[in-house]
Amino acid sequence: MTLTAQYIAAESEKASKAGDPPADALVSDLIDNREIDGVNALFRTIGTLKPGQDLSKLPPRLAEFLTSAEADPPGWSEADVKAAEGFFNHHHGTASMLQGTVGLIGTYLSPTGAFTLRSTGRLGGVKGPGRRLSQSSRLFIDMGKRDALRDGTLKANVTKVRLVHASVRQLHKKSGEWDYARWGEPVSMKYTTGAACVFSTQILQAMGHLGIHVSREDAHGFICAWHYVNHYLGTPEKWQLPKDAEEVERLWNAERDKEWQRSDDGLFMTAQAVKFYRELLGPGVSDTYIALTRVGLTDKYADMAGVPKSPLDLAGRPLAEGHKVVSGLGGGLFGEAARKTVGTNPYDEPIGVASKAFNEIEKYALTHDQDDQPQMHQELHDDR
């Protein structure tokens, strides 16, 4: 279904109050019976999810849920998969780095999202940036693997994230402390699709701000990949990210300033992320990393999120703006001039440094405390 701005405006309130009934029912029961830790351990044994696989060794309720999640999404096509593979063949490293910076911090610009993360100890506490990056990194890596959209590996990982979202909703519900009138549903369908926009079209825009040319075909493939992720997260079709890259960009541009606002929780989450980067990468490299995050977000949103300024950011911007004018990347993602990039991008070297640094961050995130798998929560403020 193609979404229009009018449709989103009409449905936004409904989506903000909608959870994921099948996942919520399963996870509520697991929490009540204190089975979360056992299922988290089982997550490591579920590497793929495809029709006909043997799930008989899993608890029946979990096997039944996973069986229902095995089917391919409506409209799944080999052409979409090939387009997605084309994007990742050309841009996987840079896109993953930007998803781990611009993307994660972009989600903190949603006041509801930032409040939800901060109030959920394992994702919002002192250890939060590392934990969240580790679990997100697995998704970013899996998206770029050949056949991930065919063999069920991406579907399996995203379905685990779907259950993590359900655990956040259910623990807040059971606490009796969540203000539903103010915040709507925790990790609502509106937030889920909004996050998909941040990790897809906002990343394409960040690449443009950094002078990176993305072809129309590659952009389409990236959006298709996130359309499928949005489906695997349990989002009803009427609220899913469209497949059309230009349509998604238009919708996101129209909705972003309604959704992104400065908040104390967002500033806290950004500060924690910056602290994590500085401690892990050290001076110099972390400055490059943070500076590129500012450029990718633009000053308007970087200031809103509380991303620090740096001399590198201020010195590089005039050159980058000049490059974008020459290369045609300054007038939107898909202008005719953007089909051909000329000149030297002054951000090439910093992007190389940042991408190499992100490889180290991913390595840390995917091996530290063996926390690379999505993990449901048994307690609301569980910061083990």
N, C-alpha and C positions, 0 to 999 in steps of 0.2 A: 504494500500500500504506500502510495506517495504522500508524504506529509507536506502540508502547506503551513505558512505562518499563521493563518486563521485557525486551522485545525489544532495546531499546537497551543495557541492561546486558549481555545475552548477546552482542550483536554488536559491542560497543564495541572489544573487543580485536582482532577481525578487521578492523574498519574502520581502526584505528590502524596496521595493517600493510599496508594496501592502497593502491597507487598507481593509475595510470590507464594500463594497458598500451598502448592504441593511441597516445596522445599521447607516452608515454615512449619507445616504439620510434622514432617519427618524430624526436623531439628528440635522442635519443641519437645517431642517425645524422647529424643536422645538426651537432651539436657535433663529432663525430669528423671530419667533412669541412670544418669551419670555415666553415659556411654560415649561421651565426646572423645575422650582420650583414646579409647579403643578404635574408634572410627578414624581418628586422625592417623593412627598407626597404619590402618588399612589403606589410607590414601597412597602410601608409598608403593603399594602393590598394584595400584590401578594406573597403568601407564597409557592405556588407550581405551576408547569407548566406541564400539561399532556394533551394528546389528548382528545378532547371532553369537556373541561371545559368551563364554561360560562365566556366570557370576554366582554359581551355586554355593561357593565357599563364603560368600558375604552374608551378613545378617539379612534375613528376608526383606525387611522394610527398606534397607539400603539398596539391595539388588533390584527390587521393584522400581524404586525411584530412578536408578541408573538405566534400567531397561527403557523406561519412558523417555529418557533423555538421549537414547541412542540414535533416533531417527534424524536424517539430514533435514535441515531447515527447508521450508517452502521456497521454491525458486533457486535451490542450490544448483550451480552449473559448473562444468569443467572450465568454461571460458572465464568465469570469475576467479577460479583457482589459479589459472595461468596468469591472469592479470596481477593477482596478488603476488605470485612468485616473481613476476617481472619487477615489481616494486622492491621486494626484499633482495633480489639479486643485485640491484643497483644501490640500495640505500639502507640495508638492514642495520649496519653499525651506527650510522649517524642517527637514524630514526630511533633506535633503541636508546641511545644516549639522550636524545631530546625527550623521549617519553619518561626517562628516569629523572629528568630535571624539570623542563617546561611542563610536561604532563602531570607529574606528581604535584608540583607546586600549584599548577592550574586548578587541581581538584581542591586545594586548600582555599581557593578564592570563592568557593561556594560556602557561605556561612553555615548552612545546614550540614554539609559534608564535613567541614572542619570541626564543628561541634561534635558530630558523631564519632569521628576518628579520635578526637581528644578524650572523649568520655569513654572510649573503649580501650582499656589499658594497654593491651599488647600492640595495638596499632598507633595509639596516640601518646603513649608515655615516653620516658627517656629512651627506651630501646626502640621506639616506634619507627624512626626513619630507616634503620637497618632492617628491621623485620618487614616493613612494608616494601622496601626496595627488593629484598630477597624474594618475596612472593610475587611481586610485579615482574621482576627480572625473568622468572621462569616463564611467565606469559609472553613477554617480549621476545625471548629466545625461541620459544616454541612456535610463535607466529611466523618466524623467518625460516623454519626448517622445511626443506622440500617434503612434500606429501603430508604436511601437518594437517591440512584441511581435507585430506582424503582418508588418512589412516586412523583418524579418531584421537590422535594425541592432543591436538589443540582442544577438541571437544571435551576430553577427559579433564584437562587442567582447568578449563573455564567452568565446567560443572562443579568442580571442587570449590572454586571461588564463589559460585552461586550459593553453595551451602554455607560458606563463611559469612556471606551477606545475611543469610537467614539466621545464623547464630547471633549476629549483632541485633537484628530485629527482635528476636525472641528474648534475648537477655534484657534488652531495654523494656520490653513489654512486661516481663516477669518482675522487673525491679520496681515497677509502679512509679518511677521517677521521670519518665519521659513526658515532655509536654507536647502531646499530639496536636493540640490546637495551634501551637506556635510553629512546630517543626514538621508537621505531617508525619508520614511513616519513616522510620529509620531506614536508610538505604532504599529509598522508594524507587519505583520504576522511572520516575522523572529524573532522579539523581543518577540512576544507572545509565540511561541514555545520554544525559548531560556529560557524564564521565567519558562515555564512548566518543562524544564530540571532541572533548579535550584531547584524548589520546589519538584522535585521527585528524580531523580537519585543522585543529589548532596546531598540531605538529607539522602539517603541510605548510601552514602559514609561517611557523617558526623557521622552517627550512628556507622559505622565501626571504624572510628578514635577514637570514644569514647568507644570502646569495647563492643558495643551492637550487639548481634547476631540477624540477620534477616534471616529467612529461605528463600529458593528459592521461595517457594509458596507465602509467604507473600510479598516478593519483587515484584513478578509478579502482585499481587493484587494491590499494591500501584501504580505501573506504569499504570495498566489498569484504575484506578480511574483518574489519570492525563491525560491519553489518552482521556477519555470522557470529562474532563474539557476543554482540548484543543479544542475539537470539539464544545462544547457549547460556547466557546469564538469566534466562527465564523471562525475558521481556516479551509481553504480548505483541503480536505483529503490528497492531495499530500504533504502538509507541516505539517501534524499532527505528534505528538509524536507516535512512534510505541508502540505496546503492549509488545514487548519482552524486558524484563529488561536488559538482557545482551547486546542486540543490542543498547539500549538507552545509557547504560554506555559507550560502545565503542565509539559511535558517540559523546557523550558529552566530553569524554576525548580527542578526536581528535580535537574538535572545541573550547574547553574552552579557551585555550590560545590565540586563534584568537579573541575571543569575550571579554574576561576579561582583562582590562587594568586599570592602575592607572589614575585617572583624578581629577581635582579640584572639579568638581561637585560631584563625588563619595565620595571624602573625606569629603565634606560638609555634604552630606546626612548621612554618617556614624557618623560623629561628632554629628549631631542632634539626631540620634537614641541613641547613647551612653548617651548623656545628658538626654534624656527622661528616659532611664532605671535607671540612677543614681538618678534622682530626685524622681522617683516613688518608687523605691525599697530601696533607702538609701545605705550607705556603707556596705561592707561585702557581703550582698546578691547580690548586683549589681556586685561586683567584681567576685563572683562565676559565675554569668550569663555571664559576658563578657569574662571570662577566658574560659568557655566551648565553647563560640562562636569561640574563637581563635583556640581551639583544633579541633572543628568540621570543620572549614575552612582550617586548616593547616596554619603554619606560612607564607608560601609563599603568600597565598591569603589574609590572615588577615592583613599582612603588606601592601599589595597592596591597601586594602580597608581603612586602617588607624585604625583598631581595636587596642586599647591600649594593652600593655603587662601588666601582673600582676604576683606577686610572686606565686600565686596559680597555674597559668598555667605552669610556669617553674618548680615548684616542682612536679606537678603531672605527667608530660609527661613521664619521664623515667619509672615509674611504669606502666603507661598505655601501653607503647610500649612493655614492657615485657609481659604484659597480652595478648596483641594481638598476640605475637609470640606463647605463650603457647596455646591460644584458637584457633589459625588458622585464625584470622581475619586480619592478616597483608598482605595477598597476594591477595587482591581483594575481591569483594563481594561474589563471588560464587565458590571459591575454594573448593575442596573436604574436606579439613580440617576444613573449616568454618561451616560445618554441625553440629559440636559438640563443644560446648563452655565449657571449664573447667577453674578452678581457680577463683579467686575473682577479679572482676573488680574494680580498685582503684577509678574509677569515679562514682561508684554507689551512694555514698553519695552526691557528688556535683550535680549529675544529679537529685537526689531527691529534693534537695534544689531548683535547677533551675526550675524544673517542677512545684513545689508548687508556686514559685514566678510567673511563667507564668500564673498559674491559677488566681492570683491576677491581673496581667496585663490584661488578657482577661476580667475579671470582670469589671475593670476600662474601658477598651476599648469599651465594649459592653453596658455600661450604661452612659458614659460621654457624655453629650450634645445630648443624644439619636442619636448618629452618627454611629450606628452599621450597617445600610443599605448602600450599595453602592450609592453614590450620584453623579449625573452628574453635570457638571459645566455650569453656565450661562455666567460667565466671566472668562477670562484666568487667572487673578491674584486674584481670589476670595478667600480670606482668612477669611471668616466670622466664 
